[in-house]
Amino acid sequence: MLKLYDYPDCPFCQKVRVVLAEKDLEYEKIFVDLRKQEQKLPDFLRLNPYGKVPVLVDEDEVIYDSTIIDEYLEEEYPLPRLMPEDSQGRGRVRMLEDYCDNSFIPPTTMLLAQVRKTEGERDPQRVDQAREELRRALYFLRDRLGAQTFLCGSEFTLADAAFAPRIMVLGRLGIELEPALASVQTWIDRIRARPSVRSLGL
Ligand SMILES: N[C@@H](CCC(=O)N[C@@H](CS)C(=O)NCC(=O)O)C(=O)O
C-alpha cells in the first residue's frame, strides 16, 4: 500500500492528499511531527535529504516534493486524468503549480502565522505585504481562468489541486474577494464542492 509521510497542516501534504483522493487511492498516513523536528531525524533524512514532508513511498520507490509526487501519481495511476493530453497544456499546469508553491502558498503561510498571534505581537508591515502579494496572485488567477471552468480548461487538473488547500482558508485570513474577482470566487466554490477537497476538513 502507498505510504504518505504527512503533517496535517502542511499545504504541500494537503495538495498530495487531494490528488490521492481524486484518484481514489488507498494509502497509509504516517504522521511526522514537525514540532518535534522529526523531519530532521536520520531515518527521515534517508527518505528526503531536504528533511521536509510530504514523502510518498510506493513499494520500494521513495518520492519527495509535492509537485513531483503528484506527477508520479498521475503517471503511475493515470485515471482519472489530472493532466492535459497536450504538452502545451501540461506546461501550463506545471507553471501554475510552480507559481502556487512560490507565490501563493508563502503569503498565506505568513498570514496564517500572523493571524495566530495576538494583535500586539503582529507585524503590520508583514501583514500588509502578504495581503498585497495575495491580491496580486488572485488577479493573476483571474487572468489565467478567463472564462474557463478550471485553471487549465474544462477539467480539474494538478494545478487546481495545488491551489485548493490554501484557497480554502482565504476567509480565515480575512481575504475578501472584491467584485472584479467574481470569476475567481466561482472557481473557488467549484473547488470547495469537490469531495477530495472537502476531505481535507479545512
Ligand atoms: N517543495 C516542497 C516543500 C515542502 C515543505 O516546505 N514542507 C514543510 C511543511 S509545510 C516542511 O516539511 N518543513 C520542515 C522543515 O523545513 O524543517 C514540496 O513541495 O514538497
PDBQT file of the ligand as one rigid body, heavy atoms in Angstrom, charges set to zero:
ROOT
HETATM    1  N1  LIG A 301       8.911  21.961  -2.074  1.00  0.00    +0.000 N 
HETATM    2  C1  LIG A 301       8.443  21.086  -1.018  1.00  0.00    +0.000 C 
HETATM    3  C2  LIG A 301       8.136  21.932   0.200  1.00  0.00    +0.000 C 
HETATM    4  C3  LIG A 301       7.714  21.066   1.394  1.00  0.00    +0.000 C 
HETATM    5  C4  LIG A 301       7.742  21.864   2.690  1.00  0.00    +0.000 C 
HETATM    6  O1  LIG A 301       8.192  23.027   2.751  1.00  0.00    +0.000 OA
HETATM    7  N2  LIG A 301       7.247  21.229   3.775  1.00  0.00    +0.000 N 
HETATM    8  C5  LIG A 301       7.319  21.859   5.065  1.00  0.00    +0.000 C 
HETATM    9  C6  LIG A 301       5.988  21.713   5.819  1.00  0.00    +0.000 C 
HETATM   10  S1  LIG A 301       4.671  22.608   5.066  1.00  0.00    +0.000 SA
HETATM   11  C7  LIG A 301       8.348  21.132   5.923  1.00  0.00    +0.000 C 
HETATM   12  O2  LIG A 301       8.447  19.933   5.889  1.00  0.00    +0.000 OA
HETATM   13  N3  LIG A 301       9.089  21.908   6.715  1.00  0.00    +0.000 N 
HETATM   14  C8  LIG A 301      10.005  21.354   7.660  1.00  0.00    +0.000 C 
HETATM   15  C9  LIG A 301      11.348  21.974   7.601  1.00  0.00    +0.000 C 
HETATM   16  O3  LIG A 301      11.633  22.760   6.684  1.00  0.00    +0.000 OA
HETATM   17  O4  LIG A 301      12.139  21.669   8.501  1.00  0.00    +0.000 OA
HETATM   18  C10 LIG A 301       7.219  20.312  -1.504  1.00  0.00    +0.000 C 
HETATM   19  O5  LIG A 301       6.513  20.801  -2.392  1.00  0.00    +0.000 OA
HETATM   20  O6  LIG A 301       7.004  19.188  -1.031  1.00  0.00    +0.000 OA
ENDROOT
TORSDOF 0
